Amino acid sequence: MPTLEIDCTSAGLPEGIRVAPCRRFEGWSLEATRSWNAGDVVYLHPVRLLAEDVEVRLVTAFGVRRCTFAEYGLELLPSSLGFLAPELLERLANHCGLPAADHEALFAALTRGGRQRFLNLGFEELVNHSNEPNCAADLVVELDLSGPEPRGRGQLRALKRIAPGDELTVDYRTFSGPWEPPADWVA
């Protein structure tokens, strides 16, 4: 199985965040080490397209979290392209040699005819769900089309004041559609 290793130690993360044990449930979270105000960009993160058979390894000071598409993948679907701003869609269509930014045609080009692929959001995968999040995830705000595979950058924005020690949270339903957190999650 091919692997992608992502450094989530303090050396591999943007300034102002760290991986910490989650206080709400068993597991890890991203935690602020500085303050942000509502509207501030907390950080930018990589966005890559991966084949469904890739294992992602998030390397932290607490150990390694292994993730596969079945466990955490944000599957690329034609509707996923609706998260892109119109100008990014146009650039992507041009890169793929398409005359227009049609979601179905772009999906076919990006998946090479429908092969299952998913979006990897780098260390952003450590941000946990909350029904009352303090952040919002903009999945793709920049595109790099200089190589054979499009690469992007997404961002995490503060929705309200965040203080040092606060867990960074998002509402997963904003980008994954209807979803209910498991009953044992403290949301």
NORDAFEN-V805110 format. One record per residue. N is the residue number from 0. NEAR is the number of other ideal C-beta (glycine too) atoms within 10 Angstrom. D_CENTER is the distance of its C-alpha to the mean C-alpha in whole Angstrom. Layout:
[[N:NEAR:D_CENTER] [N:NEAR:D_CENTER]]
This chain:
[[0:6:22] [1:8:20] [2:9:17] [3:14:15] [4:12:15] [5:24:13] [6:14:15] [7:25:14] [8:13:17] [9:13:19] [10:6:19] [11:15:16] [12:21:14] [13:12:15] [14:8:18] [15:17:18] [16:22:15] [17:15:16] [18:22:16] [19:18:18] [20:10:20] [21:16:19] [22:10:22] [23:14:21] [24:12:21] [25:7:21] [26:12:18] [27:18:16] [28:20:14] [29:25:13] [30:20:16] [31:21:17] [32:14:20] [33:11:21] [34:13:22] [35:24:20] [36:9:21] [37:11:20] [38:9:18] [39:15:18] [40:13:15] [41:23:14] [42:21:12] [43:17:10] [44:22:7] [45:15:8] [46:22:6] [47:18:9] [48:16:11] [49:18:13] [50:13:16] [51:14:16] [52:10:18] [53:19:16] [54:15:15] [55:23:13] [56:14:14] [57:22:13] [58:16:16] [59:20:17] [60:11:21] [61:13:21] [62:9:20] [63:12:18] [64:19:15] [65:12:16] [66:18:13] [67:14:14] [68:19:13] [69:8:16] [70:11:14] [71:15:10] [72:19:10] [73:18:8] [74:12:11] [75:20:12] [76:15:15] [77:15:17] [78:10:16] [79:20:12] [80:20:14] [81:9:15] [82:18:12] [83:20:13] [84:12:16] [85:8:20] [86:10:20] [87:19:17] [88:20:18] [89:14:22] [90:16:21] [91:21:19] [92:19:22] [93:13:24] [94:15:22] [95:15:23] [96:7:26] [97:15:26] [98:8:28] [99:10:26] [100:19:22] [101:15:23] [102:16:20] [103:9:22] [104:15:23] [105:22:20] [106:18:18] [107:16:22] [108:17:21] [109:19:18] [110:16:18] [111:9:22] [112:7:24] [113:8:21] [114:11:20] [115:13:17] [116:22:14] [117:22:11] [118:20:7] [119:22:6] [120:24:3] [121:22:6] [122:22:8] [123:22:5] [124:19:6] [125:23:9] [126:22:9] [127:21:11] [128:17:13] [129:19:16] [130:13:18] [131:9:19] [132:21:15] [133:22:16] [134:25:13] [135:15:11] [136:21:7] [137:16:8] [138:19:6] [139:22:9] [140:17:12] [141:12:13] [142:19:14] [143:12:16] [144:15:19] [145:8:21] [146:7:20] [147:5:21] [148:10:17] [149:20:15] [150:15:12] [151:22:10] [152:17:9] [153:21:7] [154:18:8] [155:25:9] [156:18:13] [157:20:15] [158:18:17] [159:13:20] [160:12:21] [161:23:20] [162:10:22] [163:11:22] [164:10:22] [165:19:19] [166:19:16] [167:25:13] [168:21:12] [169:20:11] [170:19:12] [171:20:10] [172:14:13] [173:14:12] [174:18:10] [175:11:11] [176:9:15] [177:5:18] [178:11:17] [179:10:19] [180:15:18] [181:8:20] [182:6:24] [183:7:23] [184:14:20] [185:11:21] [186:17:19]]
